[in-house]
Every structure is written in C-alpha cells, then in structure tokens.
Amino acid sequence: MKRTLIYLAALSSAFIIGACTKEKDGEDSQEEIEETVIEPVTEYGIQVDSFTVDEGVIKNGQVLSTVFINYGVSPATAYGLNLLSDSVFDARRVKAGKSYTAYLSKDSVPRLQYFVYHNSLANHIVFDLRDSLVASRFDKPVRAEQRYAHAQIESSLWNAIADNNLDFGLANELSDIYAWTVDFFGIQPGDGFKVLYDELFVDSTAVGVGKVYAAIFTHNGKDFYAINFEDGETHGFWDLEGNSLRKSFLKAPLKFKRISSKFTYARRHPIYKTVRPHTGVDYAAPMGTPVVALGDGKVIERRYKGGGGNTVRIKHNSVYTTAYLHLSKYAKGLKVGDMVKQGEVIGYVGSTGASTGPHLDFRVWKNGTPINPLTMESPSVAPVPDSLKPRFEAYRDSILAVLEDFEPQQVSQPDSLASGQANSEVYR
C-alpha cells in the first residue's frame, strides 16, 4: 500500500511537471509566433506586398496617358487624366526624365493598380486605378538638421561652395541676404564667410538649404553680420545694431556676366562713333536674362525710345528714378501706372535700339540728376523697433556665441521665435 501511494505521488508530480512544461512550451511558442509576425510593407501610403513593382522614366515627348495605356489601362481611363483637378495634378506638367513606379496585380494578366509619379524627392502623385481613376498627393516629411559652414574665397563664392562640398543653395541664400551690402562681382581673395543654417533632408538625401540663422561675410577686410530675427511683423536679416540688411535698392537689377561700360560723361559711342555722355552702366548678359526692379516704385514709362530701344522707367519716390534700356521684351502685362515691388521682373535683356549686343543699359537719377549706379548709397529700411531691441540683442548674443566659437552649444531663442528650433544643439 505504501509503495502504491509513493507510485501515485510520483505519477502525480510527473503529470504536474509535464503540464507546466507544456504550458511554458506553449508560452515560448506564442512568443516565437509574435516575434516572427511580418509587418506589411508600405510605400507612398500603399501596402505593396501583394503587387509586382515596375519602375521607369518619362521619355522625351511622352505623356502620362500613353504610359498608362502601355500598362494595359483602357484609353478611356487613361485620358481621364485630363479631367483631374489641377490642384492635385496637372497632366501638362509631366516632365521628361522624371521617374515613376507602377504597382501591378500578380494575376495571369497583370493589371495596373497604383501608379506613382515622382515629382520630386518630397512630392509624389499617387494614382489609384483599382476602381475609378483617383489622384492624390503624397508628401514625404522634410526634416532639418542644423549645420555650421565656413570657407575662404579664392576666386568666387560659387567656387568656394564647390571646393568645400557645400550645397549650392547656400550660395543663393548668401547672395540674397547680402544683396544690398556685398558686391559679389567684386569679391577679393581672402574674403570668406561663416554661416549657421538648416540643411533639409528627405529620408537620408539632402534636398537643399532651409533657414539661415546667422552669417558673417568678410569682404575687403570688413565683417558684415547678418542676424535672422523675427517677432510679429518684424522679420528679416539685421546687422549688430539692429539695422536691416535690406536696402531701398538692390545692388544690381539682374545677374550679369560683366560690366561692359561704366558711367562717364565722355564715352565714344560704339555705333555713332562720337564722344558723348553715358550716364548709366552697361551690364553684359545673355539674351533673355530677367531684369528686375531695383526697388519698389511706379512704372512711369514703357515704350520704344530710339537708341535706347525698349525702355522701362520707374519712379521709386520723390528722390530716385531708374531706367532699363535695350530690353528684348517687357514683363507680361506690364504697363504704365503699375506699382512694382523690389526684385519683380519688369523685362528681359535684349539688344534693341542702338546696341552692338545683348546688354542692359541701367540708369539712375537722384533729384532729376544722373548719378553713378555703382557708387550710389542706398538707405536702409526701418531698423528693429526699440520695443524689440532687448529681445533682439539677447538672441543676437546667443546665436553669435555659437557662430563665433564653433563649438556645440545651446541656442536660446526668444519665445515668439520658437518653432521647433529652440534650444537646438548645434554642431561644428
């Protein structure tokens, strides 16, 4: 009887241990199942696991409807592209060289289910063809990473950017910021810059330059500071004292190759062969180069003027008037009486009138007297208001500490400036 009880006890223990083991094995199996669950793969908002993927590039002269038809889409559906809202997709704007991705069913006869036109790294147009044709935008998030860059210029700003493997967008940003204070066609060896800015990324690919926080541009031995400060309606780039870097006038009304003739009262005219005043500056530039208004003003003349050819004259205020001669054509819709903004296109470089080649003859009058555009001083716009000076100075000191020391620091911005960038870590 005792042996029987011992046997039953042993059998009971074995049963319990076995049950526990099975329960634990079950738990392990469940854990293994959970760990091996495969998440669905999505691209551009599409679950793509069940599709065959095909990629291609729009060819010269090819339209999107033709690409659809090549994938077996009916002509009626394909031509429906022209009926889609322009706010989502304009079929006329498809460009050769742009890539696309087609998602096809895995049937015996594959059918196009989705089509994605890659407008840019960030912007994509998704076409859903499962039922009726529907188009939608898919925008990938763009993230910003703060960067510090510096370079010494030996020949030009563009070459310095290239030599230091920086984004060429940075050259455009610096050119715009310092358009009123630095003559970029007078750059000297030894000039240079330091700049704190955001570099923009889509996934892991750099796509351009975002916000510029501050910069120091050294030109002819002088440092020109630019502090990006904004508070309410006050915004822009300012010098150390809070004076705006934006002047009443641009340094030049176009992007030019060289100055072919300067301001003088005794120039031998290349066509008339006589010595006469040339109270302007000739900027040599390719035919069709956009010409912009030097500053805000009113168009007071737009006509063909003999030797000056197609001419536009703008009155900026009671003191200054500018004129733009030898234009190939005027900006579309431009007429006398129009109010134009600084930097607005008013015409295009040409060679009309008494001209030996494409150029812009640019002239400025001050109180009715011709002055040399290359030496005139342009007044600044209003400075930072006194009420904002303490906030400006605090931000200025914080951002310059980073820019001048080149070490990782914390940038403290005024409360109203905080837009996801406050207390950002900045790296050398």
ABEGO torsion letter per residue (X at the ends): XAAAAAAAAAAAAAAAAAAAAAAAAAAAAAAAAAAABBBBBBBGGBBAAABBBBBBBBBBGBBAAAAAAAAGBBAAAAAAAAABBAAABBAAABBBGBBBBBBBBABABBBBABBBBBABAABBBBBBAABBBBBBBBBBBBBBBBBBBBBBBAABAAAAAAAAGBBAAAAAAAAAAAAAABBAAABBBGBBBBBBBBBBBBEABBAEBBBBABBBBBBGGBBBBBBBBBBEABBEBBBAAGBBABBABBABABBBABBABBBBABBBBAAAGBBBBBBBBBBBBBBGBBBBBABBEBBABBBBBEAAEBBBBBBABAABBBBBBGBABBBBGBBBGBBBBBGBBABBBBABEBBAEBBBBBBBBBGGBBBBAAABBBBBBBBBBAAAAAAAAAAAAAAAAAAAAGBBBBBBBBAAABAGABGBBBBX
